[in-house]
Amino acid sequence: MKQTLIAFLLATFAGCLVCQAAEKPNIVHIVADDLGWKDVGFNGCKDIKTPNLDKLAAEGAKLSEFYVQPMCTPTRAALMTGRYPFRYGLQTAVIPSVSDYGLDTTEWLMPQCLKEAGYRTAIIGKWHLGHADRKYWPKQRGFDYQYGPMIGELDYFTHEEHGVLDWYRDNEPVREKGYTTQLLGSDAVKLIERHDISKPLYLYLAFNAPHTPYQAPQEYIDRYKNIEDPTRRIYAGMVTCLDDEIGRVVAALDKKGIRDNTLILFHSDNGGTKNAMFAGVMADMSKVRIPCDNGPYRDGKGSLFEGGTRVCAFANWPGHIKAQTVDGLIHAVDIYPTLAALAQASTAKCKPLDGLNVWDTIAQGKPSARSEIVYNIEPFRAALRQGDWKLIWRTMLPSSVDLYDLSKDPSEQTNLAATDPGRVAAMQERLNALAKEAVKPLFLVEQFKVVMKNMKGEPVLPIDEGFGDPDLP
């Protein structure tokens, strides 16, 4: 009788744990790297097949005005902090492999927040928020488990950048064979298979595909013999391999029996690359036709035009998210407070958030609480959207300003600055106010150090991943 009672109490306790976990959704946050807006079927791509992404988008909310920062590191910082990167110096370019700075350790990151709320936290994939000092690494920033690269531009088969290994599991370097996209997908599947469902899961699955170098397994390249351009053919193989791995992750959630209580969020870290300056350092892309397609949106990665900052995105959670296209404004900084609210997690330890809880917009298509997007604040350029109006201000001499009505001109072809000086002045005033709150870009501080070393005749390692102003006409 006593043993029966103990068994009953244990079963009841275990059941309560499962119920408690069920109240908080599992979160699988999938980020692609440099994926073009129109390089997925759900945005009209015809020559690249993405059936798994298309199905998830069709059954969920396709987010038509989802914004990120123009480049990798700033977007990832915005996701992890819920704050614009200009507030802590990561607004400009990426963290180069030769640099020793990282995301300010006084920021309270999303994995820390969710972990306090009872989540098992894992990052599988690209970090790129600090690599030279372990204090910046994911395991030191709230993730229970880590697998993948610390920087992110690496050979897909050797897992190296210029002969230096960038592949880790729980802070330890790992040498293994395999194509990175498939290795990351397989590891995510294994993580889900062994997950204890008494705790909710937060998985940040950050693929490095389809970032340069353009490499894919031959079997994927062979699927696209109909694509004439060789780089586009490889790129197509990379995107389809990415899609296949995401399909495997969804299948693992189904098999585990937790798919119905799992929110899947997908987006790119910035627009697809259009300018060779931002194509990375692993290969000379100046003579290659860059394969990304951002559809109707102007320019791409590194640019403040829509092609660099408005990305393909969707959210899917069976029974909780209405299948529709959502037009409300959403920015990467909104993800933190939105997920924290779903997870019943406190953001009290955060510095003041720029992000807003946009769950009702994502789930039901209600008007967004957001009416303003700060594309970026840098010493030499800035951009702002208020309602349908967008201002790009280049402050380097000779200075220039663009004003667009995105409701009528989403491709940013007609500059209206000269016809509406009052609006221009008001938006410039707002940008100036924000600039007074900005921290100096750590990338520029690093560049200054390089210049000073050159002046002193000291040996200097090159800064990788280009830098400039692609927004100039």
C-alpha positions, 0 to 999 in steps of 0.5 A, a space after each residue: 500500500 505504501 509503495 503504491 502511494 509513493 508510486 502514485 505521488 511520483 507519477 502525479 509529480 512527474 505529470 505536474 512537471 509535464 503540464 508545467 512545461 506544456 504551459 511554456 512553449 518550446 522555442 526553436 529559433 532558426 536563423 539563416 545567414 545572408 539568405 536572399 528575400 526571394 530565395 525561398 519558395 514562399 516569397 516567389 522563388 522559382 528556381 530553388 526548392 524549399 518545400 519544408 520552409 514553404 509548408 511552415 510558412 503556409 501554415 503559419 504567419 508569413 512576416 512581410 515586414 520583418 526587419 533586422 540589422 544590415 549585417 550579421 553581428 549587429 542582428 545577432 546582438 539585437 536578438 540576444 539583447 532586445 536592444 539596438 546595437 548602437 547602444 553597446 557599440 556593435 552597430 558597425 560591421 561584424 567582429 573581425 577574426 583578429 579582434 578581441 572585443 565582443 558583446 558587452 557582458 553587462 547585457 542580460 541575454 535572452 538565454 539567461 532570461 529563459 534559463 531563469 524561467 526554467 528553460 533548457 537553453 542550447 545554441 547550435 550554430 553560429 555565434 559571432 558575438 565575441 570569440 577572442 575571450 571566453 567571457 563572450 562565449 555562449 556557454 558563459 552567456 546563458 546557454 546550457 549547450 553549445 555546438 558550432 562556430 564562434 565566428 561563422 565564415 568558414 569552409 563548410 567541409 574543413 570548418 576552418 577560416 584560413 587554416 584556423 579551426 572554428 568548430 566547438 562543442 561546449 567550449 572545446 574544439 572539435 575536429 570532425 568530418 561533414 558539411 556544416 549545414 548537415 552537422 548542425 541539423 544532425 546535432 539539433 535532431 539529437 538534442 531534441 531526441 534526448 531532451 527531457 520534456 519536463 523542461 521547455 526547450 529554447 533552441 537557437 539554431 543559427 545556420 551559417 548557410 548560405 553565407 560564403 564561401 559558396 560550397 555544397 555537397 555534389 549531390 545538391 549541386 547536381 539537383 540544379 543542372 538546369 541553373 546555368 550560372 555556376 555560383 547560383 547553382 551551388 547557392 541553390 544547393 546550399 539553400 535546399 540543403 538548409 531546407 532539408 535540415 530544417 525538415 529533419 528538425 521538424 520531423 524530430 519534434 513530431 517524433 518526440 511528441 512536442 511539435 504542437 507545443 513548439 514555436 518555430 521562428 525563422 528568418 535571415 540575419 540580413 538581406 542577401 549579399 549584393 555587393 562584393 565588399 560584404 561577401 566575406 574574406 574566404 574568396 575573391 568575389 569581385 569577379 563572381 556573379 553574386 547569386 542572392 536575390 532580394 526580389 523587389 527590395 533595393 541592394 542587400 547586406 551591409 546597406 540601409 536600403 530595404 534589401 539589406 534589412 527587410 528579410 524573409 521570415 515566418 512564425 509557426 505554432 500549430 493552433 496558436 498562430 493564424 495562417 496568414 500574411 502579417 504586414 505589421 512592423 516587427 524588428 529583431 529587437 522585438 523577439 526577446 520581449 515577445 519570447 520572454 512573455 510567452 515563456 513567463 520570464 522576467 526581463 527585470 535584469 535587462 537594461 531598458 529594452 528597445 523591443 516590444 511584445 508583438 505576439 498579437 501581431 504575429 499570432 493574430 495579425 493585429 496591428 503592430 505596437 511598433 510604428 518606428 524602425 531604427 535601421 541603424 545609428 552610425 557616425 557616418 550614416 543613419 536611417 529611420 522608418 516612421 510609419 510608411 516614411 523612411 529616411 536615410 541620412 549620410 553624414 559624411 561630406 558631402 552629406 546626402 539624404 533620401 526620403 521614401 514613402 514605402 507604402 507607394 515605393 517599397 523599392 526605394 526608387 523615388 527620393 522625396 527629400 526635396 519635396 518634404 523638407 519639414 518631414 526630413 528635418 523632424 526625422 533628422 532631429 529624431 536620429 540626432 537625439 538617438 545618436 546622443 545615446 549611442 556608444 562609439 562603434 567598437 569596429 571603428 575603434 578597432 580600425 583606429 588601433 590598426 591605423 595607429 599601429 601602421 603609423 608606428 610601423 608595427 606589424 598589423 593583421 588585416 581586418 576581414 569582411 569589408 566596410 564602406 557605405 553601399 547606400 550611396 547611389 
